Amino acid sequence: MLDPVPWLHENEACDEGTLAKKPVLNEQAREIRTKKKFGQHFLHDRGLIDKILRLLDVQTGDFILEIGPGPGTLTFPLSEQSVAVFCVETDADMVDLLAAQPQTNLTVVHADFLKWDLPAMFPKTFKVLSNLPYNVSVPITARLLQWTDRIPCMVLMYQKEVANRVRAQPRTKDYGPISVLTQLFYTCGQHFEVAPGAFRPPPKVMSQVIRLDRRGEFLVPLEGLGWVDRITHRLFQQRRKMIGGMLNRLDWPEKSGLVESYVACGFSLQARPEDLSPNDYANWYRTFMESYEKR
């Protein structure tokens, strides 16, 4: 049987915050080929893997959804704990490799996560773990937000530039739709950077791991996600333009309601999309819905 993560066995133990020695890949490891079309970069630093799993704060009985497990560098150390691990993987070769392992608490499905839906048997509450493929990390995050009511926390690895967008604050260059949408439902907690050398093959950019913790009270109800998604994507297409002018040029049927509710919130027509906080967009949504229901 092919060792699922053979290069990990070459790593020496390391203290938290220090890098393990660079492993020497054996012949079995060379059989695992990364595929550029899937944006694959596999972790090989066991010290870093342990740090990521500690950030997830796994408890006995947890159910973990892992997206894009690859050869199992996070999966197998995680499955050694008293948890159920459910993996969604788009690469058929990786699915075969993972499915060949004897772990009884591990389930692997072959699917494109962006086209996959939660099966009926899924628990009401689960945590999410992923070394996200860089090319689809934002769409995957947006899809996960649809299940916020079932996901209390997520530990996700992004390209550093994208992680900065997820965590960004208003009036900064990184602030945009994914910042607003994520922060409506989650707080961005602990985070740390990951150097290219922690991966095989090494990417050309820095990475960042973020823990997202669900808010005790959402800024908007979950059914408001689509509304905020639509309005932020439209406005941030011209992020330096004034919101008043952009609203006046909209050809949406609900244009008048959007303008009236925006003004009713007391926001300046000269404000730009990046000037409004997630809470401001939430207030706008609530005001719009209140006026809509009165019609």
N, C-alpha and C positions, 0 to 999 in steps of 0.2 A: 504493500500500500504506500502511496506517495505521502511522505510527511507533509502535512498541510502548511507548516511554516518552518521549514528546516533551518533557515538562517537564524532564527531566534535562539536555537540551541547553541550557537557559537557565541552569543552575547554573554558577558559576565554581568553579575548583579551590580547595580549601581545605586547610589543614594539619590533621593529625590532632588531634582534640580541639576543633576550632573548627567552627562551623556555616557551611555555605555560605549565600550570600545567598538569600533567599526568591525562588523562581523566579516568573516571570510565565507563567501557563498560556496556551498558544496555542489556536487553534480545534481542532486535532486532539486536544489533551489533553481538551478539553471533551466530546469524543465518548465518553470512557471514563467510565461512570457506576458509582459504587459502589452496592452493594446491601446494605441494612441486614440483610436476613435471613441474609447470609453473614458479617456482622461485618467488612466490608471497610474497611480504612484503609491506603491505599497510601503507601509511603515516597516522598519526593521530594528528600531531602537527599543529594546524591551523596557528600559527605564522610562522612556516617554510613554509607551503603551500603558504601563502601570499607572503613570501619572494621569493619563486620560481616564482610565477606569476609576481611579479614586475620585476624580471630579464628578463622575456620574453618580457616586454615592449609592452604590447598589445595596439593596436590602433583601434579606431572605424573602423569597416569594415574589419578587419583582418579575414583571414581564417586559422584555426589552425588544424593541423593533430596531434592527440594524439595517441601514440602507447602504448597498454597495460594499459588502464585506470583503470582496476580493478573495485572497487565499486564506483569510481567517486570522490575520494578525491581531485583530481586536477580539474577534469572535471566540476563539478557543480559550484564551485566558478568561474571558467573561463567562463562558459556559462552565468553567471549573467551579464557579460559585453556585449557590443554591437558587438559581433563577432560570426562567424559560427564555430562550433566545429565538427570535423569529427573524430570518434574513430574507431580504428581497434583493436579488442580484440579476443583472441583465446579461452578463457574460456566461454563456452556457458552459464553457470550460471550468470556470470557477464554481458554478453550481454543481457540476459533477464531482469536483474535488471536495467540496464541502459535504455533499450528500454521502460521500463514501466513508465518512468518519462515523464512529460508533456512538457518539453522544446522543443520549436519549432525550435530552432537554433542548435539542437544537432542531429547528425546522427551517428548511431552505426552499424558497420558491423562485422559479425562473420567470422574471417579469421586468418590464420597464416601469420603474416606480411611478413615473408621471402618468402612466395609463392604468395603474393598478389601483384597486380599491380595497378597503378593509373587508375581510371576509366576515361573515356573520358570527363565526366562532371567536372573533377577537375579543379580548377582555375590555371592560369598560375603561380601564386605566392602564396605561403603559408608558414607559420611558423610551426615548429615542437616542440612538447613538449612530454617528456616521462620520467617516472620513469622506466628505462630499466630493463627487467629481466636480472639478472646477468649472467645467463648461455648462453645468446645469444646476449649480448650487442655489441660485436665487429661485428658479422655478420649483425646486424641491422644497425649499423653505416655505414658499407661498402655499404649496399644497399641504404641507404639514399644519399650517395655521388653520386650515379648515377643520382640523380635529383637535383644536386647542382644548375643548372641554374634556378631552380624554387623555391629554398629554401634560402631566404636571411639570416635567422638565426635559430638556434636550441638551445633549453635549454634541456639538457639531464642529467639524474642522473645515475652514474655508481658506481660500487664497486670502492673504492679509488684506488686500485692497477691498475685497468683498466683505470681510469681517468688519472692517472699519465702517462700511456703509450700513451694516446691520446695527451697529452700536452707535451710529452717529447722532449728534445732538443738533437741534435747529440752528440755522445761520452758520453752518459749516459746509465746506465744499462736498463732503461725503454724504450729507443728509439727502434722503430721497424717499421714494415710495416704499422700498423694503424696510427702511428705518421706521417709518410711520407704522406700517402694517404690523411688523414684529412687536414694536413697543406698545401697541394697543392692548396686547395680550400677555406679553412677557417682559420681565426685566432682564437686562443683560448683566449677568453676574461676573464670576471669576473668568479670567481669560489669560492665555499665555501664547507666546509666539513659538513657532517651530521652524527650524532652519532646514534648507533643502537637503542637507546631508542625512536627515532622519528617514529619507525615503529611497526606495529603489524603483525606477531610476529617479535621481533628484530632479525636482521641478526647477524652473528658472526663477521662481519667486518665493518669497517667504509665505508661510502659512500661519494661521492663528486658530486656536481652539477656544470656543466660547461655551459657557453654560448659560442656558436660557431657563429662567424660572417663571412659571405661570403666576400672573398677578392674582391676588386674593379677590379682586374685583376688576373685571374687564372694563376698559375705557368705553367700549361699545359692545352691545350684544353680538354674539357670533354672526347673526344674520346681517349685521352691518358691515361685515368684512368686504363684501362685493362692492358696496357703495363707495367705501373709502378707497378701495383698490382702483376703481374706475376714475374717481375724481383726482386722486394723486397722480396716477399715470398720465392723465390728460394735462394737468397743470405743470408737472415737472418736465414735460417735453419742452417747455420754454421757461425754465426755472428762473431766469433773470427778468422775465416780463412781470408786470403788475397784474395781480389776480383780477381786479375790477375790469380791466380791458379784456382779459382772456374770457371772463364769464360773459361779457357783452357780445363776444364773437362766437360763442357756442351755438351750435345748431341743434342741440338736444331738446327733446320735447319738454323736459323739466327745467329748462333754462330759467324761467321767471322765478320758480321756486328756489332754485339754487342761489340766485342773486338776492332774493328777499331774505332767505334764511341766513346767508352770509352777513348781510348788513345787520340783521337782527342780533347777531352774536356780538356786534360792536367791533368787528374787525375792519381795519383800514382797507379801502379799495386800492390803495397804493402799495399794500403789502405784497411780497413775493411768496411763492410756494414754500421756500425754505424758512420763511419767518414764522410759519404756523407750527406749533408743537403737535405731537400726537394727541394731546388733550384738546387742543384747539380744533383739530379735524373731528374729534369725537363730539365736541360741542356742536359743531356745524351739522354733523349727521343727525344728532338728536333734535336740533331745532328744525331741520328740514323735515324730518319724519313727523314732528308734532304739527307743523303747518300743513303737511300733506294729508294727515288724518282728519284735519278739520274741514277739508274741502268736500 
